[in-house]
Amino acid sequence: MYQYNQQDQTLIEERVNEFRGQTQRFLNGELGPDQFRALRLMNGLYVQTHAPMLRVAVPYGLISSKQLRKLASVARDYDHGYCHFTTRQNVQYNWPELGRVPDLLAELATVQMHAIQTSGNCLRNTTSDPLAGICKDEIEDPRPYCEIIRQWTTLHPEFAFLPRKFKIAVSGATHDRAAVQFHDIGIYLVQNEAGEIGFRVLAGGGLGRTPIIGQTVRPFLEKQHLLSYLEAILRVYNLFGRRDNKYKARIKILVKETGLENFTSLVEEEWLRIKDEMPLSKEHIEEMKAQFAPPPYDLTAVNDKSFDAHLSADTAFAKWIKYNTVEHKVAGYRGVYLSLKAPDSPPGDTTDKQLEAVADLADRYSFGEIRTTHRQNLVLADVQQADLFTVWQQLDAIKLATPNIGTVTDMICCPGLDFCSLANAGSIGVAKEINEALDDLDYIHDIGDIKINMSGCMNGCAHQSVGHIGILGVDKHGEEWYQITLGGSSENEAAIGERLGPSVPKDQITPTITTILDVYVKQRMEDETFLETVKRVGLEPFKERVYANH
């Protein structure tokens, strides 16, 4: 992991002191709500239904065990004993007291954490592949470039007040696990015909009210030009992005209205002016790569025989291995997913005790590091196969071993009406009801990879537009209804789901989902995935069953 230098540490400590003064002036009546709003948003603080909500940055999803213990103590001392992991790999606290938030931020600063630029119309947290550095399909580890981007974006003076929020994702693998095509800027590490590794740069992607798939503006960018090219894109957006209409202010609308060719021309023109002013040197790249050097793997781990014995002797363990672990590029190791989707828990939530237990597991079995995912789970990236049985037992004891990664009960869900002041409908309670119904179905582990994403409003924090099954809460005359989409995907073959038909009332959403799955089971051909079936048969068979009695 990247370790702060004195400059990094000074920056976040000074920011805490600055926000402490701003908060005190607001509480004293010296700053009005509108004045304070811009200041609190730049420090990750929202006003929600019941209490302020603080969003803490987890750059590209990496957390040390020390940081995780601090998140646990903050949950216990400043919140209600838990925190929430988001689809941007960040952490949210839903119950902090406004007057204590500066103290909370000061606590986080002691472990190199902060909430800077986690909200507001600025450059948000850069996200990446949760399997970066360990996956077998990796072209190059994207984390050094994520950190370079993080440093460039933090308190960038020109981009502090953009037309709207701005998000960047980076992937270094052939399989997209970071939803790169649905970001304002998406970056893939790629190899050209000469064998050189550089970047394919996309712009204009996004979800929310108007989901759009990003388009390639530069098929191959040399590494030395990474920051100058990003700077050029941001300058064009800052100049021409619409500030007259917040629903049309995102870069995706600018690219759409300008046209890809004209937008690219504007970017290239700006880039040619500045590219020689801010080159990224090979020395800088190598220094950053050194911050993410592989841990001291035990190369004799592959000789272990106990793993196979446990696998054949315990069916519950074997099921967990199948769904919650992944291949590792180093023989004898596996990556382990910690499911934050236990049937009786809100998706993405963890308690202080669970966090501390995970920190202990990370220290003992995974080089003291934990990762967050954009599907609201956690990852221990480097677990020896000889330790997997013990890790599984300990995770099971703290309800983090539900074997459902990639299944229908591994649902993305926003806080909805339970917490969010923007929501039109509930999410957490509906997710619980759906999961309970799905848990009773015998075929859940046989139908393969199905992703359900549910949002309580059009902002789409839970990425409902790209769910294989998307659920969007809408308000109809004060009642909660839900729109359904099918066929979305945020991976390589990116797609925006198609609306199935009219929205359904809250008491019908769970039977609607089980009906959709039943249609899939009846319609699918051998080994056909849900997306393949939807693509082959279309929406009609699903419509006929869902709306048969309407």
C-alpha positions as CSV (number, residue, x, y, z in Angstrom):
1,M,0.0,0.0,0.0
2,Y,1.0,3.6,-0.6
3,Q,2.3,5.2,2.6
4,Y,1.8,8.9,3.3
5,N,4.8,11.1,3.3
6,Q,5.0,14.2,5.5
7,Q,3.4,16.4,2.9
8,D,0.4,14.0,2.6
9,Q,0.0,13.9,6.4
10,T,0.3,17.7,6.8
11,L,-2.3,18.2,4.1
12,I,-5.0,16.1,5.8
13,E,-4.2,17.4,9.3
14,E,-4.5,21.0,8.1
15,R,-7.7,20.2,6.3
16,V,-9.2,18.8,9.6
17,N,-8.2,22.0,11.4
18,E,-9.7,24.1,8.7
19,F,-13.0,22.2,8.8
20,R,-13.1,22.4,12.5
21,G,-13.1,26.1,12.3
22,Q,-15.8,26.2,9.6
23,T,-18.0,23.8,11.6
24,Q,-17.7,25.9,14.7
25,R,-18.6,29.1,12.9
26,F,-21.6,27.4,11.4
27,L,-22.7,26.1,14.9
28,N,-22.2,29.7,16.2
29,G,-24.4,31.1,13.5
30,E,-21.5,32.9,11.8
31,L,-22.0,30.9,8.6
32,G,-25.4,30.4,6.9
33,P,-26.6,26.9,5.7
34,D,-25.8,27.7,2.1
35,Q,-22.3,28.9,2.9
36,F,-21.6,25.8,5.0
37,R,-23.1,23.5,2.5
38,A,-20.3,23.9,0.0
39,L,-17.7,23.5,2.8
40,R,-19.2,20.4,4.3
41,L,-19.7,18.7,1.0
42,M,-16.0,19.1,0.1
43,N,-15.3,17.3,3.4
44,G,-17.7,14.4,2.7
45,L,-20.6,15.5,5.0
46,Y,-24.2,15.2,3.8
47,V,-27.4,16.1,5.6
48,Q,-29.6,13.0,5.5
49,T,-33.1,12.1,6.8
50,H,-32.1,11.3,10.5
51,A,-28.6,12.7,10.9
52,P,-25.5,13.8,9.0
53,M,-23.9,11.2,6.8
54,L,-20.1,11.2,6.5
55,R,-18.4,9.5,3.5
56,V,-14.8,8.4,4.1
57,A,-12.5,7.9,1.1
58,V,-10.9,4.5,0.5
59,P,-8.7,5.2,-2.5
60,Y,-9.0,2.5,-5.1
61,G,-10.4,0.2,-2.4
62,L,-7.3,-0.5,-0.3
63,I,-7.4,-0.5,3.5
64,S,-4.7,-1.6,6.0
65,S,-5.7,-3.6,9.1
66,K,-4.7,-0.6,11.2
67,Q,-7.1,1.6,9.2
68,L,-9.9,-1.0,9.5
69,R,-9.5,-1.0,13.3
70,K,-9.8,2.7,13.3
71,L,-13.0,2.5,11.2
72,A,-14.3,0.1,13.8
73,S,-13.5,2.4,16.7
74,V,-15.1,5.3,14.9
75,A,-18.2,3.2,14.3
76,R,-18.3,2.5,18.0
77,D,-17.5,5.9,19.4
78,Y,-19.1,8.3,16.8
79,D,-21.9,6.2,15.2
80,H,-24.2,3.4,16.1
81,G,-21.6,0.6,16.0
82,Y,-21.5,0.0,12.3
83,C,-20.5,1.5,8.9
84,H,-21.6,1.0,5.3
85,F,-19.4,0.1,2.3
86,T,-20.5,1.8,-0.9
87,T,-20.4,1.1,-4.6
88,R,-17.4,3.5,-4.9
89,Q,-15.4,1.4,-2.6
90,N,-15.8,4.0,0.2
91,V,-17.1,3.9,3.7
92,Q,-20.2,5.8,5.1
93,Y,-21.3,6.6,8.6
94,N,-25.0,7.4,9.0
95,W,-25.2,8.7,12.5
96,P,-22.4,11.1,13.4
97,E,-23.2,14.3,15.4
98,L,-22.3,17.4,13.4
99,G,-20.3,19.0,16.2
100,R,-18.2,15.8,16.6
101,V,-17.4,15.3,12.9
102,P,-14.1,17.3,13.1
103,D,-13.0,15.0,16.0
104,L,-13.9,12.0,13.9
105,L,-11.9,13.3,11.0
106,A,-8.9,14.0,13.3
107,E,-9.1,10.3,14.4
108,L,-9.1,9.2,10.7
109,A,-6.1,11.4,10.0
110,T,-4.0,9.4,12.5
111,V,-4.2,6.4,10.1
112,Q,-3.9,8.2,6.8
113,M,-7.6,8.5,6.1
114,H,-9.9,11.4,5.3
115,A,-13.1,12.5,3.7
116,I,-11.8,15.1,1.3
117,Q,-13.6,15.2,-2.1
118,T,-16.0,12.4,-1.3
119,S,-18.9,14.6,-2.2
120,G,-19.6,17.9,-4.0
121,N,-18.9,18.9,-7.6
122,C,-15.3,17.8,-7.6
123,L,-13.0,15.0,-8.6
124,R,-14.2,12.0,-6.5
125,N,-12.4,8.9,-5.2
126,T,-10.7,7.0,-8.0
127,T,-11.8,3.3,-8.1
128,S,-10.3,0.2,-9.5
129,D,-10.3,-3.6,-9.7
130,P,-10.5,-5.2,-6.2
131,L,-8.3,-8.0,-7.6
132,A,-5.6,-5.7,-8.8
133,G,-2.1,-7.2,-8.4
134,I,-3.3,-10.7,-7.9
135,C,-5.5,-11.6,-10.8
136,K,-4.2,-13.9,-13.6
137,D,-5.7,-11.8,-16.4
138,E,-3.8,-8.7,-15.5
139,I,-1.8,-6.8,-18.1
140,E,-0.3,-4.5,-15.4
141,D,-1.2,-3.6,-11.9
142,P,-3.3,-0.4,-12.0
143,R,-2.8,0.7,-8.4
144,P,0.3,2.8,-9.0
145,Y,-1.5,4.8,-11.6
146,C,-4.6,5.1,-9.3
147,E,-2.3,6.6,-6.7
148,I,-0.7,9.0,-9.2
149,I,-4.2,10.1,-10.2
150,R,-5.2,10.4,-6.5
151,Q,-2.4,12.8,-5.8
152,W,-3.1,14.8,-8.9
153,T,-6.8,15.2,-8.1
154,T,-6.5,16.0,-4.4
155,L,-7.3,19.7,-3.9
156,H,-6.7,20.4,-7.6
157,P,-7.3,24.2,-7.7
158,E,-8.8,24.3,-11.2
159,F,-11.3,21.5,-10.6
160,A,-12.6,22.2,-7.1
161,F,-16.0,23.4,-8.4
162,L,-16.8,21.5,-11.6
163,P,-20.3,21.6,-13.3
164,R,-21.0,18.3,-11.5
165,K,-19.3,15.5,-9.6
166,F,-16.6,13.7,-11.6
167,K,-15.5,10.0,-11.3
168,I,-12.5,8.1,-12.7
169,A,-12.0,4.3,-12.7
170,V,-8.8,2.3,-13.8
171,S,-8.5,-1.3,-14.7
172,G,-5.4,-3.3,-15.6
173,A,-7.0,-6.6,-16.5
174,T,-8.7,-8.1,-19.5
175,H,-11.9,-8.6,-17.4
176,D,-13.5,-5.4,-16.3
177,R,-14.3,-5.7,-12.6
178,A,-14.4,-1.9,-12.0
179,A,-17.3,-0.7,-14.3
180,V,-14.8,1.4,-16.2
181,Q,-17.2,2.1,-19.1
182,F,-19.7,3.9,-16.7
183,H,-17.3,6.6,-15.4
184,D,-16.8,10.1,-16.5
185,I,-13.3,9.0,-17.4
186,G,-12.5,5.3,-17.8
187,I,-8.9,4.0,-18.2
188,Y,-7.8,0.6,-19.3
189,L,-4.2,-0.5,-19.3
190,V,-3.7,-2.0,-22.8
191,Q,-0.8,-3.4,-24.9
192,N,-0.3,-2.2,-28.4
193,E,1.0,-4.1,-31.4
194,A,4.6,-3.1,-30.6
195,G,4.2,-4.7,-27.1
196,E,4.2,-1.4,-25.3
197,I,1.8,-0.9,-22.4
198,G,-0.2,2.3,-22.2
199,F,-3.8,3.4,-21.7
200,R,-7.1,3.3,-23.6
201,V,-9.0,6.4,-22.4
202,L,-12.8,6.6,-22.4
203,A,-15.0,9.6,-21.6
204,G,-18.6,10.4,-21.1
205,G,-19.8,7.3,-19.2
206,G,-22.1,7.5,-16.3
207,L,-25.2,6.1,-14.5
208,G,-27.9,7.9,-12.6
209,R,-30.8,9.6,-14.4
210,T,-29.3,9.2,-17.9
211,P,-27.1,6.1,-18.0
212,I,-24.6,6.2,-20.9
213,I,-21.7,4.0,-21.9
214,G,-18.4,5.8,-22.2
215,Q,-16.7,6.1,-25.5
216,T,-13.0,5.9,-26.5
217,V,-11.4,9.2,-27.0
218,R,-7.8,7.9,-27.2
219,P,-7.2,4.3,-28.2
220,F,-3.6,4.3,-27.0
221,L,-2.0,6.9,-24.7
222,E,1.7,6.6,-23.7
223,K,2.2,6.4,-19.9
224,Q,4.1,9.7,-19.8
225,H,1.1,11.6,-20.9
226,L,-1.4,10.2,-18.4
227,L,-1.9,13.3,-16.3
228,S,-1.7,15.8,-19.1
229,Y,-4.4,14.0,-21.0
230,L,-6.7,13.8,-18.0
231,E,-6.0,17.5,-17.4
232,A,-7.1,18.2,-21.0
233,I,-10.3,16.3,-20.6
234,L,-11.1,18.1,-17.3
235,R,-10.3,21.5,-18.7
236,V,-12.7,20.9,-21.7
237,Y,-15.4,19.7,-19.3
238,N,-14.9,22.6,-16.9
239,L,-15.1,25.1,-19.8
240,F,-18.1,23.7,-21.7
241,G,-20.0,21.5,-19.2
242,R,-23.5,22.9,-18.6
243,R,-24.0,24.7,-15.4
244,D,-27.5,25.9,-16.2
245,N,-29.1,22.5,-15.7
246,K,-27.9,20.1,-13.0
247,Y,-29.5,17.2,-14.9
248,K,-27.4,18.0,-18.0
249,A,-24.2,19.0,-16.2
250,R,-22.3,15.7,-16.3
251,I,-19.6,15.1,-18.9
252,K,-21.7,12.3,-20.5
253,I,-24.2,15.0,-21.6
254,L,-21.4,17.2,-23.0
255,V,-20.0,14.3,-25.0
256,K,-23.4,13.4,-26.3
257,E,-24.5,16.9,-27.2
258,T,-21.1,17.9,-28.7
259,G,-20.5,14.6,-30.5
260,L,-17.6,12.3,-29.9
261,E,-15.5,13.6,-32.8
262,N,-15.9,17.2,-31.8
263,F,-15.3,16.5,-28.2
264,T,-12.2,14.5,-28.9
265,S,-10.9,17.4,-31.1
266,L,-11.4,19.8,-28.3
267,V,-9.5,17.5,-25.9
268,E,-6.7,16.9,-28.4
269,E,-6.3,20.6,-29.0
270,E,-6.0,21.4,-25.3
271,W,-3.7,18.4,-24.8
272,L,-1.3,19.5,-27.4
273,R,-1.0,22.9,-25.6
274,I,-0.1,21.3,-22.2
275,K,1.3,17.9,-22.7
276,D,5.0,19.0,-22.5
277,E,4.3,20.9,-19.3
278,M,3.4,18.0,-17.1
279,P,5.1,14.8,-18.3
280,L,4.9,11.7,-16.1
281,S,8.5,10.5,-15.8
282,K,9.6,6.8,-15.8
283,E,11.3,7.5,-12.4
284,H,8.1,8.7,-10.9
285,I,6.2,5.6,-12.2
286,E,8.9,3.3,-10.8
287,E,8.9,5.0,-7.5
288,M,5.1,4.5,-7.3
289,K,5.3,0.9,-8.4
290,A,7.7,0.3,-5.5
291,Q,4.9,1.3,-3.1
292,F,2.9,-1.7,-4.4
293,A,5.6,-4.3,-4.5
294,P,4.3,-7.9,-4.1
295,P,4.2,-9.1,-0.5
296,P,6.7,-11.9,0.6
297,Y,4.8,-14.9,-0.8
298,D,5.7,-18.3,0.5
299,L,6.4,-20.2,-2.8
300,T,6.2,-23.5,-0.9
301,A,2.5,-22.9,-0.2
302,V,1.6,-24.8,-3.3
303,N,2.8,-28.0,-1.7
304,D,0.1,-28.0,0.9
305,K,-2.2,-31.1,0.8
306,S,-4.6,-30.2,3.6
307,F,-6.7,-28.0,1.4
308,D,-7.8,-30.8,-1.0
309,A,-8.6,-33.0,2.0
310,H,-10.9,-30.3,3.5
311,L,-12.4,-29.7,0.1
312,S,-13.5,-33.3,-0.4
313,A,-14.5,-33.8,3.3
314,D,-16.7,-30.7,3.8
315,T,-19.4,-29.8,1.3
316,A,-20.2,-26.4,3.0
317,F,-16.5,-25.5,2.8
318,A,-16.4,-26.6,-0.9
319,K,-19.4,-24.4,-1.7
320,W,-17.8,-21.4,0.0
321,I,-14.5,-22.0,-2.0
322,K,-16.5,-22.2,-5.3
323,Y,-18.4,-18.9,-4.8
324,N,-16.3,-16.8,-2.4
325,T,-12.7,-17.4,-3.5
326,V,-10.8,-16.8,-6.8
327,E,-7.7,-17.9,-8.5
328,H,-4.5,-16.1,-7.6
329,K,-1.5,-15.5,-9.9
330,V,0.8,-17.1,-7.2
331,A,0.3,-20.8,-6.9
332,G,-0.8,-21.9,-3.5
333,Y,-2.8,-18.7,-2.8
334,R,-6.3,-17.6,-3.4
335,G,-8.2,-14.3,-3.1
336,V,-11.1,-14.5,-0.6
337,Y,-14.4,-12.5,-0.8
338,L,-16.0,-11.6,2.5
339,S,-19.7,-11.5,1.8
340,L,-21.4,-8.4,3.3
341,K,-24.8,-9.9,2.2
342,A,-25.8,-12.2,5.0
343,P,-29.6,-12.8,4.7
344,D,-30.5,-10.8,7.8
345,S,-28.1,-7.9,7.3
346,P,-28.4,-4.8,5.1
347,P,-26.2,-5.1,2.1
348,G,-22.8,-3.5,2.6
349,D,-23.1,-3.0,6.4
350,T,-20.6,-4.2,8.9
351,T,-20.4,-3.9,12.7
352,D,-17.4,-2.7,14.7
353,K,-16.8,-6.2,16.0
354,Q,-16.8,-7.6,12.5
355,L,-14.3,-5.0,11.3
356,E,-11.9,-5.8,14.2
357,A,-12.2,-9.5,13.5
358,V,-11.5,-8.9,9.8
359,A,-8.5,-6.8,10.7
360,D,-7.1,-9.7,12.8
361,L,-7.7,-12.1,10.0
362,A,-5.9,-9.8,7.6
363,D,-2.9,-9.5,9.9
364,R,-2.7,-13.3,10.3
365,Y,-3.5,-14.5,6.9
366,S,-3.3,-11.7,4.2
367,F,-0.3,-9.4,4.9
368,G,-2.4,-6.9,6.9
369,E,-4.5,-5.6,3.9
370,I,-8.2,-5.6,3.1
371,R,-9.9,-4.4,-0.1
372,T,-13.4,-3.1,-0.8
373,T,-15.4,-3.9,-3.9
374,H,-17.9,-1.9,-6.0
375,R,-20.4,-4.7,-5.2
376,Q,-20.2,-3.8,-1.5
377,N,-18.1,-6.7,-0.3
378,L,-14.6,-7.1,1.1
379,V,-11.6,-9.1,-0.1
380,L,-8.6,-10.7,1.6
381,A,-6.3,-10.8,-1.4
382,D,-3.5,-13.1,-0.4
383,V,-4.6,-16.2,1.6
384,Q,-2.6,-19.4,1.5
385,Q,-4.7,-22.4,0.5
386,A,-3.5,-24.2,3.7
387,D,-5.2,-21.4,5.7
388,L,-8.5,-21.3,3.8
389,F,-10.4,-23.8,6.0
390,T,-9.5,-21.8,9.2
391,V,-10.3,-18.5,7.5
392,W,-13.7,-19.9,6.4
393,Q,-14.5,-21.1,9.9
394,Q,-13.6,-17.8,11.5
395,L,-15.6,-15.8,8.8
396,D,-18.6,-18.1,9.3
397,A,-18.5,-17.3,13.0
398,I,-18.9,-13.6,12.3
399,K,-21.5,-14.0,9.5
400,L,-19.2,-13.0,6.7
401,A,-19.0,-16.3,4.9
402,T,-22.4,-16.5,3.1
403,P,-21.5,-18.4,-0.1
404,N,-23.3,-16.1,-2.5
405,I,-20.7,-14.0,-4.3
406,G,-22.0,-13.6,-7.9
407,T,-25.4,-15.1,-7.1
408,V,-28.8,-13.4,-6.9
409,T,-28.5,-12.8,-3.2
410,D,-25.2,-10.8,-3.6
411,M,-27.4,-7.8,-4.2
412,I,-26.2,-4.2,-4.5
413,C,-28.5,-1.9,-2.5
414,C,-28.5,1.7,-1.6
415,P,-29.7,3.0,1.9
416,G,-33.0,4.2,0.3
417,L,-35.7,5.8,2.4
418,D,-34.2,4.4,5.6
419,F,-31.5,7.1,5.5
420,C,-31.3,9.0,2.3
421,S,-33.2,12.3,1.9
422,L,-33.2,11.9,-1.9
423,A,-34.8,8.5,-2.0
424,N,-38.3,7.9,-3.3
425,A,-38.7,4.4,-2.0
426,G,-37.2,1.9,0.5
427,S,-34.4,-0.4,-0.4
428,I,-33.0,-2.2,2.7
429,G,-36.3,-3.8,3.8
430,V,-37.1,-4.8,0.2
431,A,-33.7,-6.4,-0.3
432,K,-34.2,-8.4,3.0
433,E,-37.6,-9.6,1.8
434,I,-36.2,-10.6,-1.6
435,N,-33.2,-12.4,-0.1
436,E,-35.4,-14.3,2.3
437,A,-37.6,-15.5,-0.6
438,L,-34.6,-16.4,-2.7
439,D,-32.9,-18.3,0.1
440,D,-35.9,-20.7,0.1
441,L,-35.4,-21.5,-3.6
442,D,-33.4,-24.7,-4.2
443,Y,-31.8,-23.6,-7.5
444,I,-30.1,-20.4,-6.4
445,H,-26.6,-21.9,-6.6
446,D,-27.4,-23.7,-9.9
447,I,-28.5,-20.7,-12.0
448,G,-25.1,-19.0,-12.0
449,D,-24.0,-15.4,-12.1
450,I,-27.0,-13.1,-11.7
451,K,-26.5,-9.5,-10.4
452,I,-29.5,-7.7,-8.8
453,N,-28.9,-4.0,-8.2
454,M,-31.5,-1.8,-6.4
455,S,-31.7,1.9,-6.0
456,G,-34.2,4.0,-4.1
457,C,-34.1,6.9,-6.5
458,M,-32.9,8.0,-10.0
459,N,-29.4,9.0,-8.7
460,G,-28.7,5.3,-9.1
461,C,-26.1,4.9,-6.3
462,A,-26.7,1.1,-6.5
463,H,-26.1,1.0,-10.3
464,Q,-29.6,-0.4,-11.0
465,S,-29.2,0.6,-14.7
466,V,-26.5,-2.0,-15.2
467,G,-27.9,-4.8,-13.1
468,H,-28.7,-8.0,-14.8
469,I,-32.0,-7.3,-12.9
470,G,-32.3,-3.7,-12.0
471,I,-34.8,-2.3,-9.5
472,L,-35.5,1.4,-9.2
473,G,-37.8,2.8,-6.5
474,V,-40.3,5.5,-7.7
475,D,-42.9,7.6,-5.9
476,K,-46.5,7.3,-7.1
477,H,-48.7,9.7,-5.2
478,G,-46.8,9.0,-1.9
479,E,-46.7,5.3,-2.4
480,E,-43.5,3.2,-3.1
481,W,-43.4,1.5,-6.5
482,Y,-40.5,-0.2,-8.4
483,Q,-39.5,-0.2,-12.0
484,I,-37.7,-3.3,-13.3
485,T,-35.0,-3.5,-16.0
486,L,-33.4,-6.6,-17.5
487,G,-30.2,-7.2,-19.4
488,G,-27.8,-4.6,-17.9
489,S,-24.1,-5.2,-17.4
490,S,-21.1,-3.1,-16.2
491,E,-18.5,-5.6,-17.3
492,N,-16.7,-6.0,-20.7
493,E,-19.9,-6.3,-22.8
494,A,-21.4,-3.2,-21.1
495,A,-25.1,-2.7,-21.5
496,I,-27.9,-0.6,-20.0
497,G,-30.9,-2.7,-18.9
498,E,-34.2,-2.4,-20.8
499,R,-37.4,-1.5,-18.9
500,L,-39.6,-4.5,-18.5
501,G,-42.9,-2.6,-18.3
502,P,-45.0,-0.6,-15.8
503,S,-43.7,-0.3,-12.3
504,V,-45.0,-2.7,-9.6
505,P,-46.2,-1.9,-6.1
506,K,-44.0,-2.6,-3.1
507,D,-46.0,-5.7,-2.1
508,Q,-45.4,-7.2,-5.5
509,I,-41.7,-6.6,-6.0
510,T,-40.5,-9.9,-4.3
511,P,-42.9,-12.2,-6.3
512,T,-42.0,-10.2,-9.4
513,I,-38.3,-11.1,-8.9
514,T,-39.0,-14.8,-8.2
515,T,-41.2,-14.9,-11.3
516,I,-38.4,-13.4,-13.5
517,L,-36.0,-16.1,-12.2
518,D,-38.6,-18.8,-12.8
519,V,-39.0,-17.7,-16.4
520,Y,-35.2,-17.8,-16.8
521,V,-35.0,-21.3,-15.4
522,K,-37.7,-22.5,-17.8
523,Q,-36.4,-20.6,-20.9
524,R,-32.6,-21.1,-20.6
525,M,-30.7,-23.6,-22.7
526,E,-28.0,-25.7,-21.1
527,D,-25.3,-23.7,-19.3
528,E,-26.8,-20.4,-20.6
529,T,-26.4,-17.4,-18.4
530,F,-29.2,-15.1,-17.5
531,L,-27.9,-12.3,-19.8
532,E,-27.5,-14.8,-22.7
533,T,-31.1,-16.0,-22.2
534,V,-32.5,-12.4,-22.0
535,K,-30.5,-11.5,-25.2
536,R,-31.8,-14.6,-27.0
537,V,-35.5,-14.6,-26.0
538,G,-36.0,-10.9,-25.4
539,L,-38.3,-9.4,-22.8
540,E,-41.6,-10.8,-23.9
541,P,-41.6,-14.1,-22.0
542,F,-40.7,-12.2,-18.8
543,K,-43.4,-9.6,-19.5
544,E,-46.1,-12.2,-20.1
545,R,-45.5,-13.8,-16.7
546,V,-44.9,-10.7,-14.7
547,Y,-48.0,-8.8,-15.9
548,A,-50.2,-11.8,-16.4
549,N,-52.6,-10.8,-13.6
550,H,-52.3,-7.0,-13.9
